[in-house]
């Protein structure tokens, strides 16, 4: 997002626009990417070394 020459990056929290959205929903993730939002996914490591 650019305003008055300054760039502000959007950050989608848990990939939700509102509490009504499911956490990490695919459609909301796609919308965030289209809007240029910073998308962060936390992937826990399992005991067997996988994700």
C-alpha positions as a Markdown table, in Angstrom:
| # | Residue | x | y | z |
|---|---|---|---|---|
| 1 | Unk | 0.0 | 0.0 | 0.0 |
| 2 | Unk | 1.5 | 3.4 | -1.0 |
| 3 | Unk | 0.3 | 6.7 | 0.5 |
| 4 | Unk | 2.0 | 10.0 | 0.1 |
| 5 | Unk | 5.2 | 8.3 | -1.1 |
| 6 | Unk | 5.4 | 5.9 | 1.8 |
| 7 | Unk | 5.1 | 2.1 | 1.4 |
| 8 | Unk | 3.2 | 0.2 | 4.1 |
| 9 | Unk | 3.1 | -3.6 | 3.9 |
| 10 | Unk | 0.0 | -5.5 | 5.0 |
| 11 | Unk | 0.2 | -8.4 | 7.4 |
| 12 | Unk | -2.6 | -11.0 | 7.4 |
| 13 | Unk | -2.9 | -12.3 | 11.0 |
| 14 | Unk | -3.7 | -16.0 | 10.8 |
| 15 | Unk | -4.8 | -15.2 | 7.2 |
| 16 | Unk | -8.0 | -13.8 | 8.5 |
| 17 | Unk | -9.8 | -10.6 | 7.5 |
| 18 | Unk | -12.3 | -11.0 | 10.3 |
| 19 | Unk | -13.1 | -13.5 | 13.0 |
| 20 | Unk | -15.7 | -15.0 | 10.7 |
| 21 | Unk | -13.0 | -16.2 | 8.3 |
| 22 | Unk | -11.5 | -19.7 | 9.0 |
| 23 | Unk | -7.9 | -19.6 | 10.2 |
| 24 | Unk | -5.5 | -20.1 | 7.3 |
| 25 | Unk | -8.3 | -20.3 | 4.7 |
| 26 | Unk | -7.1 | -20.9 | 1.1 |
| 27 | Unk | -9.3 | -18.2 | -0.4 |
| 28 | Unk | -8.2 | -15.6 | 2.1 |
| 29 | Unk | -4.6 | -16.5 | 1.5 |
| 30 | Unk | -5.0 | -16.0 | -2.2 |
| 31 | Unk | -6.7 | -12.6 | -1.6 |
| 32 | Unk | -3.8 | -11.5 | 0.7 |
| 33 | Unk | -1.2 | -12.4 | -1.9 |
| 34 | Unk | -3.2 | -10.5 | -4.6 |
| 35 | Unk | -3.2 | -7.5 | -2.3 |
| 36 | Unk | 0.5 | -7.8 | -1.7 |
| 37 | Unk | 0.2 | -8.7 | 2.0 |
| 38 | Unk | 3.1 | -10.4 | 3.8 |
| 39 | Unk | 2.0 | -14.0 | 4.4 |
| 40 | Unk | 3.5 | -15.9 | 7.3 |
| 41 | Unk | 2.8 | -19.6 | 7.9 |
| 42 | Unk | 4.1 | -21.2 | 11.1 |
| 43 | Unk | 4.8 | -24.9 | 10.5 |
| 44 | Unk | 5.5 | -26.9 | 13.7 |
| 45 | Unk | 8.1 | -29.6 | 13.5 |
| 46 | Unk | 6.8 | -33.0 | 14.4 |
| 47 | Unk | 8.7 | -35.6 | 16.6 |
| 48 | Unk | 9.7 | -37.5 | 13.5 |
| 49 | Unk | 11.3 | -34.4 | 11.9 |
| 50 | Unk | 8.4 | -33.7 | 9.5 |
| 51 | Unk | 6.1 | -30.8 | 9.3 |
